[in-house]
Amino acid sequence: MQDKIHPESKMTQFICACGNKFSALSTLKETDHHVEICSACHPFFTGKEKLIDSAGRIEKFNRRYSKKAPEKAAAAKA
């Protein structure tokens, strides 16, 4: 690594809007940094994630193209 080109990293305390605080190495100049969302309140990590039901889309696709599949198979045999 080259000397004097890398930013200085130091311990920074991150404060979430939910009140959670954690420390990590960062190149930010301030020692406290406020964030909007963290792993304690993010829906993906808390298990409160909304799953989108795509079964309707798949069924619609199958209904639309299942009619054309037998026609193509008959044309390929002929």
Buried (B, 14 or more C-beta within 10 A) or exposed (E): EEEEEEEEEEEBBBBBEEEBEEEEEBEEEEEEEEEEEBEEBEEEEEEEEEEEEEEEEEEEEEEEEEEEEEEEEEEEEE
